[in-house]
Every structure is written in structure tokens, then in C-alpha cells.
């Protein structure tokens, strides 16, 4: 397989990030004079047509196997399809994907006309916006997620504030109506779709920081960690790396899919800021 071309670098006096054109994939970000915020597996495959394990994969136009459980590839085609760079300076880059960029297989899986712009802005805060415009004559439905992998000191010591009292779907147990009690903590495989896009704080005492996450246009927060056994099943993920990462994603998934009418644009925005503790 062919290796990916070198990523685009965004750098200024407030922060630095790298973005691959395949998938418009943000692979790294760090505020100036601070440690990296995003996790990327040391076994990640930087190859054409392969999803990168880490950073911020874009899940579009469906999430996971889709609402019917039958869609392929998992999480849609956006993360493994080349996007076109539209503009870039040291702070902001814009990438675009349209239905005319798709191959026959991808076009057959989503028979709609669209234009999706992904905007990345880098500084002391990382801001990412996926804006999908319906350029056709018929409405269409999408699932989507900005599948953000966060680097953590040890997930077993991490907590998430801001989800107390929120209901969620537990994809590990199959329970579709659980209510979070207190802060989210981790003691086993976790795969949850929370019914909230409200502000969150990821507290990481080992790395001595809080990650403040805010979202717009997202009905869901997805929280995922594979833990020990699932980690061993993934060829692009080292067995022990589950301790070093936590996915906290902004999404519209399951029953919270989005309908985009002809000529309309739907946008989802995800921001991360770092506070030392």
C-alpha cells in the first residue's frame, strides 16, 4: 500500500497542529509550550485507504455500522477519502469533500449530492467544524461524529465532569436507557452514547491538566475506551495503549441523526482548551 503524503502543518505562536488531506484528519495538536493533547497509536497505519488510529477521524455520513447496523465501512467513507485543501494559513485550514470526489462504491452507498467543509483553527484552543450542505433536490439523513482521541496519563485515574444525570446508550451491555450518576469514571470497557452535547471537563491528575470541551450542533457525546481485551483485537493499536487514551466525541448518532434539506447546511463544532492543575 502507498504511504500517505506528509500532513499539512498549522503553526503559530499559540499552538501547532498537523492535518492529513486523507480524511481531513487532524493528527496532532498542542498549545504552545504544552504537551500534545491528541493520542495517536504508535501502531497507527498511515496508508492510503486506511483509517488512522488516533487524532480526530471524521465519521460521516454514518456512525459505526449505521442505524440499521449494516453500513460499511464502519464510520462511513469520509475518514479514508482524500479531501481537497481549500485554504490554509498558519492558523486556519479548510478542507472540502463533495459527492463528485467519491468513487463508485462510496457513491453507491450514499446517493445524494453534498458538499462538506471541514475547518480547523489552531491556537490555545483547537476548534473543528464540519459543515454539510445539501446541494441536491431531495433531503437526506446523516450520522456524524468528530471521533476525538485524547491523550491521558492513565484512563483509570481520569474523570469526566458535566454528564451527571444524563441518559445514555450503553453499547457494551446493550442497555439503551441508563442515567449517569456523578462524574464518569473508568474501570472497564466503555462505549456510551450520551444524550447531551453540553460542555464537559476531562480531569487528568497524572498529566496535571483539565481539558475543557465545548460543542455546537451536537446532540450526543460519545465516550469510548476499548480496555484490555478489545485492545488486543486491534491490529493498529498496541495492547497496553488503552491506558493512555480516551475518546470523547461530539456526535449526532443513533436516534439523533440529522436531516439536511435541499440548500441547507448543518454544522457541528468541537473545541478543546487546556487548563493546568
Buried (B, 14 or more C-beta within 10 A) or exposed (E): EEEBEEBBBBEBEBBBBBBBBBBBBBBBBBBEEEEEBBBBBEBBBBBEEBBBBBBBBBBBBBBBEBBEEEBEBEBBBBBBBBBEBEEBEBBBBBBBBBBEBBEEEBBEBBEBBBBBBBBBBBBEBBBBBBBBBBBBEEEBEBBBBBBBBBBBBEBBBBBBBBBEEBBBBBBEEEEEEBEBEEBBEBEEBBBBBBBBBEEBBBBBBEBEBBBBBBBEBBBBBBBBBBBEEBBBEBEBBBEEBBBBBBBBBBBBBBEBBBEBEBEEBBBBBBBBBBEEE
